[in-house]
Amino acid sequence: MDHSDLGHNRSRSPAHAEVVSGESDESLATRAATDPSAFAELYRRYVVRIHRYCDRRLPDPDLVEDATSQVFLKALESLRRKRIDNVAS
């Protein structure tokens, strides 16, 4: 799994706030539903740990990759759902 390019493809458009490396996970999660750079930072912070966790529990490297991807997909879906729920409230 090559993570060497993580975080280097951040959007520079004015619509997206620049990620501050000291920004809390909570702050990033709040922004991540609408700001790809915030989600990218959360991914960068956690991908190695999640990959290791999956690797210790799954017998096949392809399953490890799939499970790691699914964790982040579910997280993004959850953040977007939470945002929609907050707007609807």
N, CA and C atoms as an extended XYZ file, in Angstrom:
267
Properties=species:S:1:pos:R:3:atomname:S:1:resname:S:1:resid:I:1 pbc="F F F"
N         0.853       -1.173        0.000 N   MET     1
C         0.000        0.000        0.000 CA  MET     1
C         0.896        1.232        0.000 C   MET     1
N         0.790        2.044       -1.021 N   ASP     2
C         1.634        3.230       -1.163 CA  ASP     2
C         0.858        4.464       -0.717 C   ASP     2
N         1.338        5.092        0.349 N   HIS     3
C         0.682        6.293        0.868 CA  HIS     3
C         1.559        7.534        0.670 C   HIS     3
N         2.529        7.442       -0.213 N   SER     4
C         3.488        8.529       -0.377 CA  SER     4
C         2.868        9.793       -0.944 C   SER     4
N         1.758        9.676       -1.684 N   ASP     5
C         1.165       10.872       -2.288 CA  ASP     5
C         0.006       11.442       -1.483 C   ASP     5
N        -0.269       10.887       -0.314 N   LEU     6
C        -1.394       11.360        0.484 CA  LEU     6
C        -1.211       12.813        0.884 C   LEU     6
N        -2.271       13.562        0.756 N   GLY     7
C        -2.249       14.937        1.190 CA  GLY     7
C        -1.647       15.906        0.206 C   GLY     7
N        -1.106       15.431       -0.904 N   HIS     8
C        -0.464       16.323       -1.861 CA  HIS     8
C        -1.408       16.781       -2.954 C   HIS     8
N        -2.623       16.283       -2.950 N   ASN     9
C        -3.579       16.630       -3.991 CA  ASN     9
C        -4.748       17.411       -3.410 C   ASN     9
N        -4.450       18.309       -2.491 N   ARG    10
C        -5.496       19.090       -1.839 CA  ARG    10
C        -6.004       20.172       -2.770 C   ARG    10
N        -7.298       20.414       -2.670 N   SER    11
C        -7.913       21.477       -3.455 CA  SER    11
C        -7.410       22.831       -2.960 C   SER    11
N        -7.118       23.708       -3.869 N   ARG    12
C        -6.653       25.050       -3.511 CA  ARG    12
C        -7.715       26.105       -3.783 C   ARG    12
N        -8.926       25.681       -4.124 N   SER    13
C        -9.962       26.659       -4.442 CA  SER    13
C       -10.365       27.407       -3.176 C   SER    13
N       -10.807       28.663       -3.313 N   PRO    14
C       -11.188       29.462       -2.160 CA  PRO    14
C       -12.361       28.863       -1.385 C   PRO    14
N       -13.139       28.002       -2.021 N   ALA    15
C       -14.284       27.399       -1.342 CA  ALA    15
C       -13.846       26.404       -0.272 C   ALA    15
N       -12.601       25.975       -0.328 N   HIS    16
C       -12.120       24.995        0.630 CA  HIS    16
C       -11.063       25.637        1.527 C   HIS    16
N       -11.301       25.516        2.834 N   ALA    17
C       -10.354       26.081        3.795 CA  ALA    17
C        -9.074       25.265        3.789 C   ALA    17
N        -7.985       25.924        3.998 N   GLU    18
C        -6.704       25.243        4.088 CA  GLU    18
C        -6.662       24.440        5.389 C   GLU    18
N        -6.169       23.235        5.333 N   VAL    19
C        -6.073       22.403        6.523 CA  VAL    19
C        -4.877       22.859        7.340 C   VAL    19
N        -5.123       23.082        8.598 N   VAL    20
C        -4.064       23.440        9.538 CA  VAL    20
C        -3.655       22.155       10.238 C   VAL    20
N        -2.367       21.840       10.211 N   SER    21
C        -1.916       20.547       10.715 CA  SER    21
C        -2.276       20.332       12.181 C   SER    21
N        -2.404       21.380       12.969 N   GLY    22
C        -2.761       21.248       14.373 CA  GLY    22
C        -4.255       21.225       14.613 C   GLY    22
N        -5.048       21.248       13.552 N   GLU    23
C        -6.500       21.272       13.687 CA  GLU    23
C        -6.986       19.960       14.307 C   GLU    23
N        -7.956       20.053       15.200 N   SER    24
C        -8.458       18.866       15.883 CA  SER    24
C        -9.227       17.966       14.924 C   SER    24
N        -9.293       16.697       15.279 N   ASP    25
C       -10.074       15.740       14.493 CA  ASP    25
C       -11.538       16.161       14.447 C   ASP    25
N       -12.051       16.664       15.561 N   GLU    26
C       -13.449       17.097       15.619 CA  GLU    26
C       -13.718       18.228       14.641 C   GLU    26
N       -12.813       19.171       14.581 N   SER    27
C       -12.964       20.292       13.660 CA  SER    27
C       -12.900       19.813       12.206 C   SER    27
N       -11.963       18.933       11.939 N   LEU    28
C       -11.847       18.381       10.585 CA  LEU    28
C       -13.100       17.596       10.214 C   LEU    28
N       -13.627       16.808       11.146 N   ALA    29
C       -14.821       16.014       10.872 CA  ALA    29
C       -16.011       16.913       10.572 C   ALA    29
N       -16.113       18.032       11.254 N   THR    30
C       -17.201       18.970       11.001 CA  THR    30
C       -17.121       19.497        9.573 C   THR    30
N       -15.915       19.793        9.122 N   ARG    31
C       -15.730       20.335        7.774 CA  ARG    31
C       -15.699       19.271        6.682 C   ARG    31
N       -15.384       18.040        7.052 N   ALA    32
C       -15.111       16.992        6.059 CA  ALA    32
C       -16.288       16.640        5.165 C   ALA    32
N       -17.502       16.864        5.636 N   ALA    33
C       -18.672       16.530        4.812 CA  ALA    33
C       -18.744       17.380        3.556 C   ALA    33
N       -18.156       18.575        3.598 N   THR    34
C       -18.218       19.473        2.445 CA  THR    34
C       -16.852       19.919        1.943 C   THR    34
N       -15.803       19.603        2.671 N   ASP    35
C       -14.464       20.075        2.320 CA  ASP    35
C       -13.527       18.878        2.101 C   ASP    35
N       -13.243       18.553        0.851 N   PRO    36
C       -12.376       17.398        0.575 CA  PRO    36
C       -11.004       17.473        1.236 C   PRO    36
N       -10.462       18.665        1.418 N   SER    37
C        -9.143       18.756        2.042 CA  SER    37
C        -9.198       18.356        3.513 C   SER    37
N       -10.312       18.620        4.175 N   ALA    38
C       -10.465       18.211        5.574 CA  ALA    38
C       -10.563       16.688        5.665 C   ALA    38
N       -11.340       16.077        4.760 N   PHE    39
C       -11.430       14.612        4.773 CA  PHE    39
C       -10.086       13.992        4.414 C   PHE    39
N        -9.374       14.584        3.481 N   ALA    40
C        -8.045       14.080        3.104 CA  ALA    40
C        -7.099       14.100        4.298 C   ALA    40
N        -7.199       15.130        5.119 N   GLU    41
C        -6.340       15.204        6.307 CA  GLU    41
C        -6.711       14.110        7.303 C   GLU    41
N        -7.998       13.865        7.511 N   LEU    42
C        -8.406       12.769        8.393 CA  LEU    42
C        -7.906       11.427        7.837 C   LEU    42
N        -8.026       11.244        6.536 N   TYR    43
C        -7.520       10.036        5.884 CA  TYR    43
C        -6.019        9.896        6.143 C   TYR    43
N        -5.295       10.966        5.919 N   ARG    44
C        -3.841       10.937        6.120 CA  ARG    44
C        -3.497       10.557        7.567 C   ARG    44
N        -4.248       11.088        8.517 N   ARG    45
C        -3.965       10.812        9.926 CA  ARG    45
C        -4.252        9.368       10.325 C   ARG    45
N        -5.229        8.745        9.696 N   TYR    46
C        -5.700        7.448       10.185 CA  TYR    46
C        -5.495        6.264        9.253 C   TYR    46
N        -5.148        6.463        8.010 N   VAL    47
C        -5.088        5.344        7.063 CA  VAL    47
C        -4.099        4.262        7.483 C   VAL    47
N        -2.954        4.622        7.976 N   VAL    48
C        -1.958        3.615        8.338 CA  VAL    48
C        -2.453        2.793        9.528 C   VAL    48
N        -3.012        3.450       10.529 N   ARG    49
C        -3.520        2.726       11.706 CA  ARG    49
C        -4.652        1.779       11.333 C   ARG    49
N        -5.577        2.256       10.514 N   ILE    50
C        -6.706        1.418       10.118 CA  ILE    50
C        -6.226        0.257        9.261 C   ILE    50
N        -5.300        0.530        8.360 N   HIS    51
C        -4.746       -0.534        7.526 CA  HIS    51
C        -4.070       -1.602        8.395 C   HIS    51
N        -3.289       -1.183        9.374 N   ARG    52
C        -2.623       -2.145       10.272 CA  ARG    52
C        -3.648       -2.976       11.039 C   ARG    52
N        -4.684       -2.306       11.533 N   TYR    53
C        -5.740       -3.005       12.272 CA  TYR    53
C        -6.362       -4.095       11.390 C   TYR    53
N        -6.737       -3.730       10.186 N   CYS    54
C        -7.339       -4.693        9.254 CA  CYS    54
C        -6.358       -5.811        8.911 C   CYS    54
N        -5.099       -5.462        8.753 N   ASP    55
C        -4.073       -6.440        8.384 CA  ASP    55
C        -3.894       -7.493        9.466 C   ASP    55
N        -4.039       -7.105       10.719 N   ARG    56
C        -3.902       -8.066       11.821 CA  ARG    56
C        -5.090       -9.018       11.899 C   ARG    56
N        -6.213       -8.636       11.316 N   ARG    57
C        -7.433       -9.421       11.476 CA  ARG    57
C        -7.908      -10.154       10.228 C   ARG    57
N        -7.373       -9.787        9.091 N   LEU    58
C        -7.829      -10.400        7.836 CA  LEU    58
C        -6.689      -11.165        7.181 C   LEU    58
N        -6.993      -12.328        6.606 N   PRO    59
C        -5.935      -13.197        6.080 CA  PRO    59
C        -5.421      -12.823        4.684 C   PRO    59
N        -6.163      -12.012        3.965 N   ASP    60
C        -5.840      -11.754        2.561 CA  ASP    60
C        -5.548      -10.262        2.346 C   ASP    60
N        -4.433       -9.926        1.714 N   PRO    61
C        -4.094       -8.518        1.469 CA  PRO    61
C        -5.168       -7.750        0.690 C   PRO    61
N        -5.849       -8.430       -0.232 N   ASP    62
C        -6.925       -7.751       -0.964 CA  ASP    62
C        -8.086       -7.403       -0.038 C   ASP    62
N        -8.385       -8.303        0.902 N   LEU    63
C        -9.435       -8.010        1.890 CA  LEU    63
C        -9.031       -6.851        2.789 C   LEU    63
N        -7.759       -6.779        3.122 N   VAL    64
C        -7.252       -5.678        3.951 CA  VAL    64
C        -7.473       -4.346        3.233 C   VAL    64
N        -7.111       -4.303        1.960 N   GLU    65
C        -7.302       -3.074        1.170 CA  GLU    65
C        -8.775       -2.708        1.070 C   GLU    65
N        -9.615       -3.705        0.806 N   ASP    66
C       -11.056       -3.449        0.690 CA  ASP    66
C       -11.633       -2.945        2.009 C   ASP    66
N       -11.260       -3.586        3.104 N   ALA    67
C       -11.781       -3.184        4.411 CA  ALA    67
C       -11.327       -1.773        4.769 C   ALA    67
N       -10.074       -1.463        4.495 N   THR    68
C        -9.566       -0.113        4.773 CA  THR    68
C       -10.349        0.923        3.972 C   THR    68
N       -10.573        0.640        2.708 N   SER    69
C       -11.360        1.555        1.868 CA  SER    69
C       -12.776        1.712        2.388 C   SER    69
N       -13.373        0.606        2.802 N   GLN    70
C       -14.752        0.647        3.301 CA  GLN    70
C       -14.879        1.483        4.571 C   GLN    70
N       -13.880        1.437        5.428 N   VAL    71
C       -13.911        2.254        6.645 CA  VAL    71
C       -14.038        3.733        6.274 C   VAL    71
N       -13.234        4.177        5.328 N   PHE    72
C       -13.262        5.588        4.952 CA  PHE    72
C       -14.512        5.951        4.157 C   PHE    72
N       -14.987        5.046        3.344 N   LEU    73
C       -16.232        5.290        2.621 CA  LEU    73
C       -17.393        5.447        3.600 C   LEU    73
N       -17.481        4.552        4.577 N   LYS    74
C       -18.546        4.617        5.582 CA  LYS    74
C       -18.414        5.892        6.418 C   LYS    74
N       -17.205        6.266        6.746 N   ALA    75
C       -17.000        7.497        7.521 CA  ALA    75
C       -17.495        8.712        6.750 C   ALA    75
N       -17.148        8.799        5.479 N   LEU    76
C       -17.583        9.930        4.673 CA  LEU    76
C       -19.101        9.942        4.527 C   LEU    76
N       -19.691        8.791        4.275 N   GLU    77
C       -21.150        8.715        4.178 CA  GLU    77
C       -21.807        9.166        5.478 C   GLU    77
N       -21.255        8.753        6.592 N   SER    78
C       -21.801        9.124        7.894 CA  SER    78
C       -21.692       10.623        8.137 C   SER    78
N       -20.554       11.197        7.784 N   LEU    79
C       -20.370       12.641        7.959 CA  LEU    79
C       -21.366       13.421        7.100 C   LEU    79
N       -21.583       12.972        5.895 N   ARG    80
C       -22.537       13.648        5.008 CA  ARG    80
C       -23.962       13.496        5.514 C   ARG    80
N       -24.297       12.315        6.020 N   ARG    81
C       -25.633       12.083        6.576 CA  ARG    81
C       -25.862       12.977        7.792 C   ARG    81
N       -24.837       13.072        8.643 N   LYS    82
C       -24.928       13.919        9.843 CA  LYS    82
C       -25.156       15.377        9.442 C   LYS    82
N       -24.468       15.820        8.402 N   ARG    83
C       -24.621       17.188        7.932 CA  ARG    83
C       -26.045       17.428        7.429 C   ARG    83
N       -26.574       16.481        6.670 N   ILE    84
C       -27.927       16.602        6.156 CA  ILE    84
C       -28.923       16.617        7.307 C   ILE    84
N       -28.714       15.756        8.302 N   ASP    85
C       -29.605       15.724        9.475 CA  ASP    85
C       -29.566       17.053       10.223 C   ASP    85
N       -28.377       17.641       10.337 N   ASN    86
C       -28.249       18.917       11.032 CA  ASN    86
C       -28.937       20.037       10.273 C   ASN    86
N       -28.865       20.021        8.958 N   VAL    87
C       -29.514       21.041        8.135 CA  VAL    87
C       -31.039       20.899        8.220 C   VAL    87
N       -31.500       19.652        8.256 N   ALA    88
C       -32.944       19.388        8.306 CA  ALA    88
C       -33.537       19.744        9.670 C   ALA    88
N       -32.713       19.789       10.710 N   SER    89
C       -33.214       20.067       12.061 CA  SER    89
C       -33.587       21.516       12.249 C   SER    89
